[in-house]
Amino acid sequence: MLRILNGNKKNFIRKLELILDKRKIKSPKKTLVVKKIIKDVEKNKDKALIKYEKKFNNFKKFTSKDIKF
């Protein structure tokens, strides 16, 4: 949902903080998943990267030769 806030109104800061606080509440689970993936990639390097590419991008045949930076 798109919300439009008028920065000139008195309660702008309060409304903005409420919106941002709601977003913070929803993200802890996602943050934990992302941290787990990052740690796995740091530890297992390309092997983990290939695993997640296959998992999230549905690549059937993905090898270290396909990784480009």
C-alpha positions as CSV (number, residue, x, y, z in Angstrom):
1,M,0.0,0.0,0.0
2,L,1.3,3.4,-1.0
3,R,1.1,6.1,1.7
4,I,1.7,9.7,1.1
5,L,2.8,11.9,4.0
6,N,2.9,15.6,4.0
7,G,6.2,16.7,5.5
8,N,4.8,20.1,6.4
9,K,2.2,18.8,8.8
10,K,2.8,18.8,12.6
11,N,2.4,15.0,13.0
12,F,4.6,14.1,10.1
13,I,7.5,12.7,12.2
14,R,5.1,10.7,14.5
15,K,3.3,9.1,11.5
16,L,6.6,8.3,9.8
17,E,8.0,6.7,12.9
18,L,4.8,4.5,13.2
19,I,5.2,3.3,9.7
20,L,8.9,2.5,10.1
21,D,8.3,0.7,13.4
22,K,5.7,-1.6,11.7
23,R,8.3,-2.5,9.1
24,K,10.9,-3.3,11.7
25,I,8.6,-5.7,13.5
26,K,8.1,-7.9,10.3
27,S,11.8,-8.3,9.4
28,P,13.5,-10.2,12.2
29,K,12.7,-13.6,10.7
30,K,14.0,-12.5,7.3
31,T,17.1,-11.0,8.9
32,L,18.0,-14.3,10.6
33,V,17.6,-16.2,7.3
34,V,19.8,-13.7,5.5
35,K,22.5,-13.9,8.2
36,K,22.5,-17.7,8.0
37,I,23.0,-17.5,4.2
38,I,25.8,-15.0,4.5
39,K,27.6,-17.1,7.1
40,D,27.3,-20.1,5.0
41,V,28.7,-18.3,1.9
42,E,31.6,-16.9,4.0
43,K,32.4,-20.4,5.3
44,N,31.8,-22.5,2.1
45,K,32.5,-19.9,-0.6
46,D,31.5,-20.9,-4.1
47,K,29.9,-24.2,-3.0
48,A,27.4,-22.4,-0.9
49,L,26.8,-19.7,-3.5
50,I,26.0,-22.3,-6.1
51,K,23.7,-24.0,-3.6
52,Y,21.7,-20.8,-3.1
53,E,21.6,-19.9,-6.8
54,K,20.1,-23.3,-7.5
55,K,17.6,-23.0,-4.6
56,F,16.4,-19.4,-5.2
57,N,16.8,-19.0,-8.9
58,N,15.8,-22.5,-9.9
59,F,19.0,-23.1,-12.0
60,K,19.3,-26.8,-12.7
61,K,22.8,-26.7,-14.1
62,F,24.8,-24.1,-12.4
63,T,28.6,-24.4,-11.8
64,S,31.4,-22.3,-10.5
65,K,32.2,-21.5,-14.2
66,D,28.9,-19.6,-14.4
67,I,29.8,-17.2,-11.5
68,K,30.8,-13.8,-12.9
69,F,31.7,-10.6,-11.0
